[in-house]
Amino acid sequence: MNENIVKRNELLAKTVIKGLESRNMTGYYAATKEEALKKALELIPKGSSVSMGGAMSVHEIGLSDALKTEEYNFIDRDAYEDKRAAMLAAYDADFFLSSCNALTSDGILVNIDGNANRVSAIAQGPKKVLFVVSLNKVCPDLDSAMKRARNVAAPVNVQRFGLKTPCASTGTCMDCKSPDTICCQFLITRFSRHKDRIHVILVGEDLGF
Ligand code: SF4
């Protein structure tokens, strides 16, 4: 990677980490996917129960595969026939893994959800939440973070799931109320009441969308 981009990433990560700290959350910088995986495995003790929402970034650094071993209790919701039991197990986990749709340079996290399993677990339930977030999702302020979530992340997600929404054909948010909309719940995490609950690994390589 170009050394000027590397330098900019380090500086931006420092700014975001400072913002997260001011909000009772903890941030880390990993220049590469490999460093991000190493840091995540340092933070999750062996034997932990771990659940996750749909988080491409977590898959892309290899974390979900690394946790699907006998050393961890990985709660794989796809393996549950009873989806309600899977959801309740996820809420009771030691760790919930997630990415976010956007975050601000001063540390506010923005997430949009259709079923709300992800945003509800971020808000409360699992003992700790570990985010893996690429620096390409950092926006200057909350307004631009909301715009990114609705105009970049959401239209890509509807394509991923083959949903019938206006943004699936326009590529940008049309503020729909379609039955397939994934924009049912918006979670803005501006402060964590519980110190040491929310941890964010910022990654210098592009991940997710
Ligand atoms: S509100 Fe509708 S059109 Fe806008 S991003 Fe969400 S699903 Fe797409």
Residues whose N, C-alpha, C, O or C-beta is under 5 A from the ligand:
A	BS01	SF4	R150 A154 P155 T165 P166 C167 T172 C173 M174 D175 C176 T181 I182 C183
